[in-house]
Structures are given as structure tokens and as C-alpha cells.
């Protein structure tokens, strides 16, 4: 039984029986681009209207780090995104049985799962991303039920879901990048008005921002929709990476202005290559972009290198990791980076953040 979602007049089927859920939404967004906005950006160059920042990989350090396996086997099926709090590790999962999972942060032991799949009160269907909002809690976006909800750990150690808020009808929102002072959220996800939407505690639109780039041929806007959105913990900045390309956009959340665009090191046209950025993590000091290099013989949407930038877009170095991964999350205060993969052997691992980045 599929899950239908309608965005700008186009209905998409989130087929719950598919094992390709991790890549499905990226495909859906590409379909949205073709059906209602005029294309995926493939074979096109885009224009941001100002100078782009560029860099060379050889201009900064290379750190090689081993990883420690935290969770694997039957406890890890198809992990998609990770959320870290002081004591817990949350994971969204593409498997049909348990779309939310709770692990011990230090032990990796599976402590609880959410199995209430549906549209009723307290139920979820396709939780996608996770964003930490307090020392002990995260929020998630349910792309199928089109809601944002709060997750923490109850006194008895079980997952506790609360604060369900439907988000605005227009757009395909996939991430929360910040909680607002008024009880609402800033969402990442494409609309015809920009990359970001701020909503209040009732799900009403407060503002939209994040101007999209234009096509260089002057034929209108090029909606490059596939990407990952992350907010800085202080709620002042956000970053967007264009997946399967090598573009990072940085935004000031208060003004809504784009502050920088980093293009490189491969200079791909957006979405026209099978290599580039895969996922993104945001710390207080740095941005961590999981990437796959053109020369790496890796499965699609898996990478073994994390490129590190500061919040002005300056390249700091690259972290080479053991293994290949699909998602990354960081806790800079603890000096730890968490990564997950769903093939060939599903696992969640942890690695140290280079000491030079302290």
C-alpha cells in the first residue's frame, strides 16, 4: 500500500513495500521538477548572480580516521538519518516495520522502536530527517503524513512522540533546520518561492526565503531540488548541499539572505553526475559534507570522505573514513561523528572529529 503526497498538483506514491526508500524521495523531487517546474537541472548550468567560492582539495589537510561500529546486525535495517542528544541516538529507518529507532549513544544497544505506522494520533508513516532542538530531544519530518513532530525519551526509557504539527500544503519539506521562539519551525524543502519556509506553531506560513538560482540561458529559474538541509545549533545559519553535485549554499536564517555559495572541487553541473555530495551535518563551528569522489568505485549515494567547511564557506580539510556511508551527524562538543549505511551490511558507526578542528 503506497503513501500518496500531493505537492503543487503532482501526486507521488511513497510505496511502503519498496526497499529503495532512501533514494525514493530524491527521485520524487526530480519528478516534481520535471512535472511542475520544468526540469531537474541536468545538462544545465545555473547562475547565482554573484561570485562563487571555490577551493582545491590539495590546499587543506587530509585526516584519515578509523571508525568504531556502534550498532549492526538485526538491530539496524535501513538507517536513513541520525539524531544525537546527550544520552541517546535516534535513527529514522526505511524499513517497513520500525521507522524510528532509539539506541544507547555509548553502547549502540537498541532500546526502543516506534511501530505505530499510520495516520492516526501519535502515528507516523515515513519520518525522514532528524534535527536536535534541546539537549535531550529532536524533531522529525514525516514526509508521508506531512507533519513535524517532537521526539524524546520517556521516563521509562521508551520513545515519546508529541507535538504533531501539520506543515503547509505547498512544497515538499524534508528537513527542520531550526526551531523558532514562537513554537514553530523553519523547514527545508523546495517551493516556487525558495528553499526555506518558516511556519508557526499551527503550521501556518510566516515567510518563505532562500532565493533559487537562475538558468544562464535566461529561460527562467532552474529548480535544483535534490539536496540536504541542516541548521547550525544556534539557529542563526543553515546550509544546503545539492546532492550528486558539488554545490553548498549558506544562509542567514534571520535575514533570509544567502551568504555564500561554494562550488567545487569537481565543478559538476547540478544533478548531472552520480558523484558529489550525499549528506550534510552542521556543527556550531563547521559544516561536514559527506561526499563520493568521481574516482571511487562505490555504490550510488554512498561516500567515504567528509569535506569540512567553516560557516563562511572556507574549506578546512577532508576526513577519509574506513567504509562507505549514506548519512552523517556530528556532536562537536564531544568530538564525535556518527555515520550510517544501509548496504551491503547495515550499520551505525562513530569516528572522532580531527583534533585540529577543535
Secondary structure, 3 states (H helix, E strand, C coil): CEEEEEECCEEEEEECCCCCHHHHHHHHHHHHHHHHHCCCCCCCCEECCCCCECCCHHHCEEEEECCEEEEEHHHCCCEEEEEECCCEEEEEECCCCCCEEEEECCCCCEEEEECCECCCCCCECCEEEEEEEECCEEEEEECCCCEEEEEEECCCCCEEEEEEEECCCCCEEEEEEEECCCCCEEEEEEECCEEEEEECCCCCEEEEECCCCEECCCCCECCCCCEEEEECCCCCEEEEEEECCCEEEEEECCCCCEEEEEECCCCCCCCCCCCEEEEEEECCCEEEEEEECCCCCCCCCCEEEEEEEECCCCEEEEEEEEEEECEEEEECCCCEEEEEECCCCCEEEEEECCHHHC
